[in-house]
Amino acid sequence: MKHIRLVFSGSGGQGVITAAIILAEAAVMYEGMEAAQSQSYGAAARGGATRSDIILSDELINYPGVVQPNILVCLTQEAYNLYSSIIRPGGALITDSRFVQTTRKVDARQTELPMYDAVMKEIGKPIVFNICVLGALIGSTELLRPESVMKAIGDKVPKSFLEMNNRAFDLGLTLAGE
């Protein structure tokens, strides 16, 4: 694997940071990898721009910043407009088709999925949108084993919400496979 660099981007309240933390923890705790995760917030806690950088590696990580991600996840149009130009050529771009209209062609494999709409239709609660996104990421990239991410979700999510989060993760895996 060497180094895989990811950027999760969206707005405050979408769970971008939580999804990134779960991914990094799954890599470290259940896959034996090295991981670095950092985050930045916009001026507003909810609704402001949010970005989280993650590096997953089989080797020591010397610098935790991500300049050109191999994988970019954009959950808002603002995030797409800001970050779509930084993706590494040949990388992967994942967007939610409800919130992002891809307007420029980037040298990346582009995956547009109706994740938010699927969550609302199948589960009815937007709080698990980020976990569906995580499932779609794993389903379309196979970065980590799904069971590793499920264990990390179980470590992070209150037990009373675990079944709903597991359904959202499975929903994301399914969407990526279609």
ABEGO torsion letter per residue (X at the ends): XEBBBBBBBEBBGAGAAAAAAAAAAAAAAAAGBBBBBBBBBBABABGBBBBBBBBBBABBBABABBABBABBBBABAAAAAAAAAABBBGBBBBBBAAABBBABBBBBBBBBBBAAAAAAAAAGBAAAAAAAAAAAAAAAAGABBAAAAAAAAAAABBAAAAAAAAAAAAAAAAAAAX
